[in-house]
Amino acid sequence: MTNRREENVWIPESDLDGMTVDTLAVRAGQIRTGQLEHSDPIFPTSSFVYGSAAQAAARFGGEEPGNIYSRFTNPTVQAFEGRIAAMEGGERAVATASGMAAILSTCMALLKSGDHVVCSRGVFGTTNVLFQKYLAKFGVETTFVGLTDMDQWERAVRPETRMLFIETPSNPLCEVADMKALSSLAKANKALFVVDNCFCTPVLQRPLEFGADIVIHSATKYLDGQGRCVGGVVVGPNKLMEEVYGFLRSAGPTMSPFNAWVFLKGLETLPIRMRAHCDNALELALWLDQQDNVEEVFYAGLETHPQHSLAKSQQSGFGGVLSFRVKGGRDEAWRFIDATRMISITANLGDVKTTVTHPATTTHGRLSPEDKDAAGITENLIRISVGIEAVEDLKTDLARGLEALQSSSNGNV
Ligand SMILES: *Cc1c(COP(=O)(O)O)cnc(C)c1O
C-alpha cells in the first residue's frame, strides 16, 4: 500500500520507523489533502461540517474520530503535535497557546489540592511565579531546590510530592541536572518527573530517554526559531496526555492553526539551526573565557564546566545560550550591553538573531535579593542567546562591549 497518491491522508508514521530526529523534523506528522500540496497545509477554521446529523452525533459522542471544533481538534495543530511527539520519542503531544499554558495545563490536569511539587531554583521566572503565586492559591505547594544538589532534592521530597520539575541546562548559568538520578527519585516516590526541554530541543536532548515522564516546550523559542509566534507543547504517554488534552478541551489554552503552521516550518530547519547555534556558542564561550575583563564564563561545552561530562552524556550539543560575569557590577554589565551595536538587547532567546540581556534586572528582576544570590544571578552577569550570524561578526560586536569596559577601567586609574 502506498500513501503517496491517496487523498486526505496522514502520511503514516510507520514509513518513518527508525529514522533520525533530523528526518522526523522535516517529515513527521504531515497531512496531505486532495490538492496534493507538498508543503504542510494550514486549516484556519474554527469549526468543521458533517455529512449528516447522524455523523455529527457520532463525532460529538466520540464514536467516530474526526474534527469538531478548533479549540481541541485542528489538523494543522495535530500535524505539529505529531511531529514534535515523534521527535521527542513520546506517544502523544498536546499543543498549547504558549509555553506557560503548557506548564499550567500539565499542572491543572495532573495535580490536585494538597499535592506538593519540588522544582529547581533556576527555572524560567514566570514558571516560578506560576508555582509560587497561582498554584499555591489552589493548595499546591512548591519547594525550590538547587538543580544539581541531589541531597536537597531528596530532603525536599515528601509523601505528598507528586511532581519533580526541572529545566536542564538551567537559565542563565547552564547548570546540568542528572536526569536519570532525578527520574529514579521521582519513581521511588510515585511522582511525575517533568522536564522543560526548551533550551535543548529534541535535536540535542530527549528527556524521555533519560526517564522523564513528561517533556514541556515553549515553542516560542528554538522550535519557531525566528521569533514570530508564541506557543507551547506537552509530550508524554497517552494516559497522561489524555488528561492534559481533557484540560485543554475544557479550559481552552489552545494553539492557533496559524501558529502551528509557523512552528511546522520552524521544525523543518531546527536540526541545522541547532548545530549552528551550538557551534557559534562554543566558539564564543572559548573566546570570552580568554578576555581580560571577563571573570567567568558559564557554558556546559567548556571542559572546565562542573557538569561537562554529564552534559555530554545527555546532550548531543551544548546549546545556544551562555552567560558570563564581567569584572565590576551593574554599571559595567550595562556599559558592555549598551556598547554592542548589532546584537539585540532583548530577553527573548532561541532566535536566529543573537540577543543579549542583563538577567538581574530583566528575566530574574522579580526575584528577591536572597533568591538572586541563591540562584547566582549577580549584577555583573550577562546572558547571550547566540544566534546563527557569522561568529566573527558576533566577536566584532562583543569586542565593542569589552572595549567599553577597557576604557572605563582605564578611566578609573
Ligand atoms: C520562554 C520560556 C517559557 C515560557 O514560554 P512562553 O512561550 O513564553 O509562555 C518556559 N520555559 C522556558 C525555559 C522558557 O524559556
The ligand as an SDF file (V2000), in Angstrom:
LIG
                    3D

 15 15  0  0  0  0  0  0  0  0999 V2000
   10.0490   31.2040   27.4980 C   0  0  0  0  0  0  0  0  0  0  0  0
   10.0800   30.0310   28.3740 C   0  0  0  0  0  0  0  0  0  0  0  0
    8.9070   29.5120   28.9300 C   0  0  0  0  0  0  0  0  0  0  0  0
    7.5590   30.1550   28.7180 C   0  0  0  0  0  0  0  0  0  0  0  0
    7.1650   30.0760   27.4070 O   0  0  0  0  0  0  0  0  0  0  0  0
    6.1740   31.1550   26.7020 P   0  0  0  0  0  0  0  0  0  0  0  0
    6.0160   30.5970   25.3560 O   0  0  0  0  0  0  0  0  0  0  0  0
    6.8490   32.4770   26.7650 O   0  0  0  0  0  0  0  0  0  0  0  0
    4.9150   31.1240   27.5100 O   0  0  0  0  0  0  0  0  0  0  0  0
    9.0050   28.3770   29.7070 C   0  0  0  0  0  0  0  0  0  0  0  0
   10.1930   27.7880   29.9390 N   0  0  0  0  0  0  0  0  0  0  0  0
   11.3420   28.2680   29.4370 C   0  0  0  0  0  0  0  0  0  0  0  0
   12.6210   27.5730   29.7240 C   0  0  0  0  0  0  0  0  0  0  0  0
   11.3290   29.4000   28.6350 C   0  0  0  0  0  0  0  0  0  0  0  0
   12.4880   29.8800   28.1530 O   0  0  0  0  0  0  0  0  0  0  0  0
  1  2  1  0
  2  3  1  0
  2 14  2  0
  3  4  1  0
  3 10  2  0
  4  5  1  0
  5  6  1  0
  6  7  2  0
  6  8  1  0
  6  9  1  0
 10 11  1  0
 11 12  2  0
 12 13  1  0
 12 14  1  0
 14 15  1  0
M  END
$$$$
